[in-house]
Amino acid sequence: MSPQIMMQERAVESLVEIRRVRKSYGAHQVLRDVSLAVPAGSVTVLLGPSGSGKSTLLRCINHLETIDGGRILVDGELIGYRQDGAKTHEMTPRQIAKQRRGIGMVFQRFNLFPHLTALENVCEAPVGVMRQSKAQVRERARLLLDRVGLADFAGHYPAQLSGGQQQRVAIARALAMDPKLMLFDEPTSALDPELVGDVLDVMRELAQEGMTMIVVTHEIGFARGVADQVVFMDGGVVVEAGTPGDVFDNPQRQRTQSFLESVK
């Protein structure tokens, strides 16, 4: 079997395929030949110190950042670029936006529209981008708010909600586009400690329902209990990857051991 056919089969087996991705900002190389496979229906947690490249990798998957080399495929489709013979060319903004519809992303900051209610925030993209029926979208938005425990807060504006409630609205908003993949970039880092649990509970439920998720977080308990794959990054490379049991209980690299000791 040729290497090309083997790579195509791997892309089908994995919802996300990251192949030797490189990214630099000027002379600073943030990602160095990063490769990673994320099976459909699984949860991958990215751990590592600040500046290790975790968030940059997440943003590259959604083409919020361009890459300097390598490839990223989601559901077998090259993200952000089109192949033209031996060359690749960046897609148009419209083509990129179409790809992003299938990839939900939740950021550290909630990024809700302050002038819209929780319900209107959830409805905004399906109506404005997908041109779906307002009545149908509002009905589904109410179901999504109920799903994240905010059925009674549909008419509240972001300023009337706690940080944890705002983040759950942000999750509902991402789910409104019916994504095949959810990306979470330290979704609890901006929250007061007592608000973290509610957001993690919603993420646990999504995992149990089979949503494919890639999560950047320092919440070790969440990673241990929910992740199928834990990836430790440092200096722009994947230092170690494996099951939570492998990485947390039997780390093979000294750098991994040192990091885990520092976050206990």
JOLINRA-V262899 format. One record per backbone hydrogen bond with DSSP energy under -0.5 kcal/mol. NH is the residue of the N-H (numbers start at 1). CO is the residue of the C=O. Records with the same first field share a line. If there is no record, write none. Layout:
NH->CO / CO
This chain:
6->2
7->3
8->4
9->5
10->6
11->7
12->8
13->9
14->10
15->38
16->38
17->73
18->36
19->17 / 71
20->18
21->34
22->69
23->31
25->28
26->24
28->25
29->27
30->23 / 28
31->23
32->236
33->31
34->21
36->18
38->16
39->37
40->13
42->39
44->213
45->229
46->215
47->45 / 231
52->49
57->53
58->54
59->55
60->56
61->57
62->58
63->60
64->59
65->59
68->22
69->22
71->19
73->17
74->77
75->15
77->74
79->72
82->89
84->87
87->84
89->82
91->80
96->92
97->93
98->94
99->95
100->96
101->97 / 98
102->99
103->100
104->181
106->183
114->112
116->113
118->156
119->154
121->117
122->118
123->119
124->120
125->121
126->122
127->123
128->124
129->125
130->125
131->127
132->126
137->133
138->134
139->135
140->136
141->137
142->138
143->139
144->140
145->141
146->142
147->143
148->144
149->146
150->145
153->150
154->151
156->153
158->116
160->157
161->158
166->162
167->163
168->164
169->165
170->166
171->167
172->168
173->169
174->170
175->171
176->172
177->174
178->175
180->102
181->102
182->212
183->104
184->214
185->106
186->184 / 216
189->186
191->188
195->192
196->192 / 193
197->193
199->195
200->196
201->197
202->198
203->199
204->200
205->201
206->202
207->203
208->204
209->205
210->207
211->206
212->180
213->42
214->182
215->44
216->184
217->46 / 215
220->218
223->219
224->220
225->221
226->222
227->222 / 223
228->43
229->43
230->242
231->45
232->230 / 240
233->47 / 231
234->237
236->52
237->234
239->232 / 237
240->232
242->230
247->243
248->244
249->244 / 245
250->245 / 246
257->253
258->254
259->255
260->256
261->257
262->258
263->259
264->261
